Amino acid sequence: MPGKPIEEVQRELGVRDIVKLASNENPLGTSPKALEAIRQALPELNRYPDGSGYKLRKALAQRLAVDMDQIILGNGSCELIEMLARAYLADGDEAVISQQSFVMYELAVNQVNGRAIAVPTAPGRRHDVVAMAKAVGERTKLVYIANPCNPTGTYVTRRELDEYFEIVGDRVLTVLDQAYQEYVDRADYPDGLDDLRKGRNVIVLRTFSKIYGLAGIRIGYAVSSPEVIATLNRVRSPFNTSSLAQAAALAALDDEEWATASRTHNLQELKFLEAELSRRGVKFTPSVTNFVLIEFDEDVQKLFLEFQKRGVIIRPVGGPGLVNCARVSVGTRKENLRFLQALDSLVLAATAG
């Protein structure tokens, strides 16, 4: 779910100098090549977009070494999550999810009167994929695995994912949501496309919202077998991605310099932010993404408001095992320092008092 907009905080509290660290956005902005592509596409806004997204799908197919009929575009990966539920779940059908995972999975399942089976996490707020595989029943049609996971920032290793597939086989369609995969710097992190190439019953979701800085224009994509993609196309709305989004994503794909700079910046600032939290004795879950899940000793909703009064927007989360937790995006050094300053004035001052 989105974090509170800057404009809303300005209206409510009259605060002008605001740092938003609530929605895991790229703090460096948008790929310059994508911005130029948007400018060039503006004169054609009177025309409907290419409903199939031919050019972008062709470029993705070449980049990922798959066929074009293995790719579908979505209005962000959130739409693809919803499309999967509409395509595969009837009343009472089940989808297995992790208890501390992306809220959109359960929302999508509920929208079609499905049943979300929430499996408790393993120690360290990690997906227990073996338990998830064992939770698959006769009416299970989908398993949603966030890798890396939002909001915990944790990930499933290659060994763990292989063990999962050994148990579950091809009985259900496994949804590997890799929205944050570009940020991961771990040798044992699995590329979901490798599972697809092995013939596993899997669909891989990715997005242009994060590292390419295109969150505001809403575009993502999914890669799977031609049969799965054909099934999703039957529930896809015509023109579900705009001409501007397609043009921007196509240009962003070619902007490796921007992606590399964004990745390098995030690794540096994530290390800085976690080190500062550790130095202060603040509890957090080590992350491989562009955000950190922090566990407070006080009411997180009250802290959320107090952070806003100090011009910093964070994202409270909830659910089993996430009481008084908040997700904080990795920003620029200046933004991260603003957060730490607010943290010191609130949490540490209260502890000292």
Disulfide bonds with the S-S distance in Angstrom:
none
